[in-house]
Amino acid sequence: MMKKQAFTLLELIIVIIIVGVLATLGYAAYSSTIEKFRGAEAKQVLGQMRSTAIGYHMQQGGSFPSDLDELQKVFGIGEGTDQIPLRCRSSNYFRYWATFTDGDLTLMATRCGSSASDDGGKLPRYPDPTPPSVTWVLDDEGTIINDLTEPPYK
């Protein structure tokens, strides 16, 4: 008479636990990698804004607009679907803006949070009060003089 070979209940439970732990570790690594890619997208948009600033600076004879509305027009930041988003939308992970103070131009991309001030933004959202951001401070020639980028985008 042949004896049937089978797994015991204990062996099956151990395998399920091991697979669950491996899946959890894999998902955590996957999530952090995806978030770094989203940060790269923000840096790319800020790079476009920086190039625009340098072109504007050269065209205007060495000046940046000090008016926020004019800055937004120059960089194409606004509410339109074809513009760089000023507020979070369901199709974006970041909102962007620019300020000009004391001769320095600051370009910022802030991760959409889950506050009432955010109109949306793609998930996962960061809890308030401090979603991470990518921030560059440029001098009057468009050179990055201060990179205030926060983890996980650094």
N, C-alpha and C positions, 0 to 999 in steps of 0.2 A: 504494500500500500504506500502511495506517495504522499508526502506531507506537502500541503499548500504553503507557498511562501507569500507573506503579506506584511504590510507595514502595520505597526502597532499605532494606536491612537496617540501615544506620547511622541513617537517619531514624527507623525504628521503635524502635531501642534508645534514642535520645535522647528520644523521646516517653515511653517507659516510665519512664525515669529521672526526667523532669520530673514525671510523674504520681505517682511514688513519693515524691518529695520533698514535693510539695504535700499528699499524704495524711498523711505523717508530721507535718508542721506543723499540719495540721487536727486530727489526733488529740491532739497535745500541748495545743492550745488547748481542745479539748473536755474533756480530762481535768481540766485545772485549773479550768475552769468548773464541772464536776460536783462537784469537791471543795469549791469555795466554797459550792455549794448544800447539801452535807452539813453544812458548818459552820453554815450558816443554820438548819438543822434542830436542831443542838445548841444554838444560841443561843435558839431558840424554846422548847425543853424547859427550859433554864435560866431563861428568862423566866417559865415556869409555876411553877418551883420558887421563884423570887423572889417571885411573887405569893402563893404559899402561905405563904412565910416572913413576909411582911408581914401577912397575915391571922392567922397564928398569933401573931405578935408583938402585934397589937392585941387578940386574944382573951385572951391570957395576961397582959395588963397590962404589956407591955414587956419580955418575956424570950424567949429562944430556948432550946430544950432543949440541955443540954451533953452529954448521953449520945448516942453515935453511933447506937445502936439506936433511940432515940426520934426522932432526926433522920431516920433512914431511914423510919420509920413515918409521920412527918409529911409527907415529900415523896413517899411511895409508891415508894421505891427498894427493889428486892428481886429475888428469884429468879422470881417469878410472871410468866407471859406478859403479864398485864395491867398490870404495874408498870414503872416506869422501870428500865432494866437496871443492876444493880450490877456484873455481869460481862459480857463480850462474848458475844453470842449470834449465831447465824447470821442473825437478822433485824435486827441493829443494826449501825451504824457506830461508835457511841460507847458508853462505859460512864460512869456518872455517880456522883458522891458529894458529900457535904456534910460539912464539919467546922466546929466552933465553937471558936475559941480567942481569948483576950484580948479578948472583947467583939465580935469580928468573925466573921461567918458567911462561909465560903468555899464557893462552889458550883463544881464542876468537871466538865467533860466531856472525857474523854481518848479520842482516836482508838484504835480497836482495833489492836493490834500483832500481830506474828507470834511472840510468845514463848510459852513453855509455860504461862504464867499466864493467857493468853487462851484461853477456851474456843471461840472462833470469831470471829464478827464478819464482816460482809460484806467482800469484797475490793474494791479493792486494800487490803492491809494495809501498814502502815508498818513498816519494820525497827526492831528495838530498837537502842539503849536508849531513844530519846526520840521517841515518837510525838507529834505536835502536839496541843495541847489548847486548850479554851476555858475560861478561869477568871475568875470574878468574885468579888471580895471586897466584902461588904456591911457597912455599919455597923449599929448596933443599931436603926436605923429602916428598914432595907431599901434604903438608897441605895447604889448602886454607888460605892465609894470607890477601887477599883483594878481596872482591866481588864487582866488578864495574858494576854490572848488571843495565841496564837502564829500566825505565818503557816502556812498560807495562809488562815486564817480571820479574820484581823484586818481 
